[in-house]
Amino acid sequence: MGPVTLVVVDAGSDAAQWAMAQYFAELDERFPTGFDAGDGLAEARKHLNPPHGVFVVASRGDDVIGCGGVTFLDEITAEIKRMWVSSSARREGLGKRLLARLEDEAREAGMQRVVLDTNRTLDAAQAMYLGAGYEDIERYNDNPYAQRWFAKVLA
């Protein structure tokens, strides 16, 4: 299997764009109404790179097996976006490790709070967020695919 590395990359890099394309394809399969990524890949280049955010890729050897980004909403709040773990790497704790790394990136940027949204079909993700100390909050964005919103204060 080999060790997994988590590395900050340019959100426009081949690895990042490939991982997000996999994420979008999976959402399209899993959501009852499908998923239209729209300008998601281009938007990532803008919002998930410094100074607006960061993007992390998880790899095992040459294989990209996960990703996630953080975008800075204001001076104290960051949003976790585009978090995905390949089906081949699930149930190994990578999701928790990736989430913690994204929180660390937000903390290092001076953020005091993180928010995120998710779709009700993503049960495992919701359980992971709750287990990591996230709490339900009111809707904070206009994402048409989100039905649940979470926040966590960073220590």
Phi and psi in degrees as a GROMACS rama.xvg file:
@    title "Ramachandran Plot"
@    xaxis  label "Phi"
@    yaxis  label "Psi"
@TYPE xy
86.4589  161.5  GLY-2
-72.8359  154.29  PRO-3
-103.125  133.493  VAL-4
-111.948  145.172  THR-5
-117.336  118.456  LEU-6
-131.614  136.406  VAL-7
-73.9696  128.832  VAL-8
-132.966  167.547  VAL-9
-68.9286  130.874  ASP-10
-65.6472  -12.5954  ALA-11
-94.3885  -1.40719  GLY-12
-66.5166  160.41  SER-13
-58.4268  -44.0489  ASP-14
-62.6328  -44.3831  ALA-15
-65.938  -45.4436  ALA-16
-65.2237  -39.3212  GLN-17
-63.1768  -46.8205  TRP-18
-61.627  -43.504  ALA-19
-66.1998  -35.0229  MET-20
-63.5719  -38.2947  ALA-21
-65.2175  -42.6373  GLN-22
-59.39  -48.6675  TYR-23
-62.6002  -41.0559  PHE-24
-63.5069  -40.1408  ALA-25
-66.3129  -41.5205  GLU-26
-62.0035  -39.5613  LEU-27
-61.959  -35.539  ASP-28
-74.7771  -38.3969  GLU-29
-85.6969  -31.8239  ARG-30
-76.7287  134.174  PHE-31
-56.0869  -31.4876  PRO-32
-98.9276  6.57709  THR-33
77.7156  -175.016  GLY-34
-146.247  128.44  PHE-35
-108.131  110.802  ASP-36
-70.1974  -19.8454  ALA-37
54.6509  -125.262  GLY-38
-94.8484  25.2101  ASP-39
-54.7165  -41.0941  GLY-40
-69.0489  -42.5566  LEU-41
-67.5977  -40.4239  ALA-42
-61.2815  -37.0078  GLU-43
-60.8304  -39.7982  ALA-44
-58.9533  -33.8583  ARG-45
-83.1611  -47.3593  LYS-46
-95.196  -15.0947  HIS-47
-113.102  26.127  LEU-48
-129.639  153.255  ASN-49
-56.5913  144.516  PRO-50
-91.3542  7.34674  PRO-51
-91.8973  -13.9799  HIS-52
172.781  -168.515  GLY-53
-143.179  159.253  VAL-54
-132.156  135.127  PHE-55
-119.188  135.743  VAL-56
-114.81  135.909  VAL-57
-101.123  130.314  ALA-58
-133.931  150.911  SER-59
-124.663  105.78  ARG-60
64.5624  -128.94  GLY-61
-88.8083  -2.18527  ASP-62
-93.0054  123.788  ASP-63
-79.6012  123.787  VAL-64
-123.093  5.27156  ILE-65
-178.02  167.263  GLY-66
-163.432  168.396  CYS-67
-178.954  155.749  GLY-68
-134.632  164.507  GLY-69
-130.32  130.319  VAL-70
-119.206  142.799  THR-71
-91.2102  114.628  PHE-72
-81.5716  -36.5529  LEU-73
-155.909  -162.394  ASP-74
-68.1945  -21.6533  GLU-75
-126.93  -9.36354  ILE-76
-117.804  129.809  THR-77
-115.784  154.449  ALA-78
-118.944  132.041  GLU-79
-86.2044  129.836  ILE-80
-133.89  156.657  LYS-81
56.0404  34.2518  ARG-82
-80.5883  125.428  MET-83
-147.867  140.588  TRP-84
-127.683  130.234  VAL-85
-57.9062  144.029  SER-86
-57.4166  -27.4551  SER-87
-72.3879  -13.8979  SER-88
-117.7  9.71682  ALA-89
-76.7024  158.423  ARG-90
67.7936  23.6936  ARG-91
-113.671  0.845923  GLU-92
86.7132  5.96349  GLY-93
-66.2875  -38.262  LEU-94
-58.3651  -45.5024  GLY-95
-64.3207  -40.7422  LYS-96
-66.194  -41.3598  ARG-97
-66.0931  -43.9107  LEU-98
-59.2997  -44.7588  LEU-99
-62.7652  -39.2235  ALA-100
-65.3138  -41.2279  ARG-101
-64.0695  -39.9816  LEU-102
-62.3167  -41.2092  GLU-103
-61.1112  -42.5922  ASP-104
-61.978  -41.1324  GLU-105
-64.6159  -44.4985  ALA-106
-60.4474  -45.3363  ARG-107
-63.0539  -26.2591  GLU-108
-85.0494  2.60616  ALA-109
90.5427  8.98183  GLY-110
-75.4676  145.91  MET-111
-107.755  -12.5789  GLN-112
-149.812  144.744  ARG-113
-123.706  146.711  VAL-114
-128.111  161.261  VAL-115
-161.333  162.58  LEU-116
-127.7  161.84  ASP-117
-154.525  166.633  THR-118
-95.2006  145.998  ASN-119
-62.2842  -19.6371  ARG-120
-75.5257  -13.8189  THR-121
-93.3268  68.6765  LEU-122
-58.9151  -45.5237  ASP-123
-63.0653  -39.5841  ALA-124
-63.6833  -44.7102  ALA-125
-61.2717  -42.8509  GLN-126
-62.4653  -40.1935  ALA-127
-63.8505  -44.5688  MET-128
-61.9971  -45.6986  TYR-129
-62.3228  -41.6477  LEU-130
-65.9787  -23.1813  GLY-131
-92.6501  7.68848  ALA-132
96.0665  9.92231  GLY-133
-77.8353  149.627  TYR-134
-122.964  148.248  GLU-135
-63.4979  140.195  ASP-136
-134.31  172.468  ILE-137
-71.4027  160.252  GLU-138
-53.3811  131.734  ARG-139
-119.239  -1.7606  TYR-140
-143.427  -177.938  ASN-141
-111.663  25.9309  ASP-142
-60.3168  115.773  ASN-143
-69.9939  -14.2345  PRO-144
-96.1549  -7.79711  TYR-145
-89.131  138.002  ALA-146
-126.169  -3.15658  GLN-147
-144.748  138.986  ARG-148
-127.028  141.184  TRP-149
-131.524  158.673  PHE-150
-145.675  155.828  ALA-151
-146.996  134.332  LYS-152
-83.4617  129.854  VAL-153
-84.2655  132.444  LEU-154
